[in-house]
Amino acid sequence: MLASLLMDISLAWMGAAIGAGLSAIGAGIGIGRIGGSAMESMARQPEAADRIQVQMLVIAALIEVIALFGSVIALLVSLKTG
């Protein structure tokens, strides 16, 4: 009985770690694509670089919030199981 409970808790923590890791990987990919696209846009239209940079920073911040939200949800799910 105790071994089964410990196995369930350890699987929950492993699932939370995988979920948080996938959330961080997704955020890294998203920010990388946004940064690359913004640099390309600024190279094509240097006069709009200020507007593009501000929009890029806002979107990057939103992606970071989504990654943090994914990590918190993964942690909450693992704590709910235990």
N, C-alpha and C positions, 0 to 999 in steps of 0.2 A: 504494500500500500504506500509506504513512504517512498520507496524507490520510484514508483509510478508518478507520484506527485513531484519528486525532484526532476524526473525526466521531462514532465510537462513544463515545469518552470524553466529548465535549461533550454528546451526547445523554443519557449516563448522569448527568452533573451537572445537566442541565436536568430530568431525571426526578426526581432527588433533591430539587431545589429545589421542584418542584411537589408532591412527596410531603410534604416538611416544611411547606410552606405550607398544604396541605389539612389536615394534622394540627393545625396551629395554629388554623386557622379552625374546625375541629370542636371543639377545646377551648374556644375563645371562645364558640361557640354553646352548648355544654353548660354552661359555668359561668354564662353569662347566664341560661339557663333555670332552672338550680338557684337562682341568686340571686333571680330574680323569684318563683319558687314559694315560696322560703323567706320572702321578705318578705310575700307574700300570706298564708302560713300564720301568721306571727307577728301579722299584723294581725287575723286571725280568732280566734286563741287567744293572747293576750298572756302568759298564765301559762305557756305551754310554749315561750316564746321562747328560753330558755337551751338547752334540749335541741335545738330546731330549729337554732339557730346552730351548735352543736357538730357536729351531723350534716352540716350544709351545708359546714362547713370541711373535714371529713374527706372528703366526696365530691368537693369541689373539688380537694383535694390528689391524690386518686386520678385525677381527670381530667387534671391537670397531668402526672402520671407517665405516663399513656397517651400524651399529646402528646409528651413527651420521648422515649418509647420509639419512637413513629412517626418522629420526626426522626432518631434514631440508626439505625434500620433503613434509612431512606432513604439516609443517608450510607454505611452499610456496603455496601448494594447498589451504590451508585455507585463505591465504591472497589474492590469485587470485580470490576467490569467492566473497570476500567483496568488 
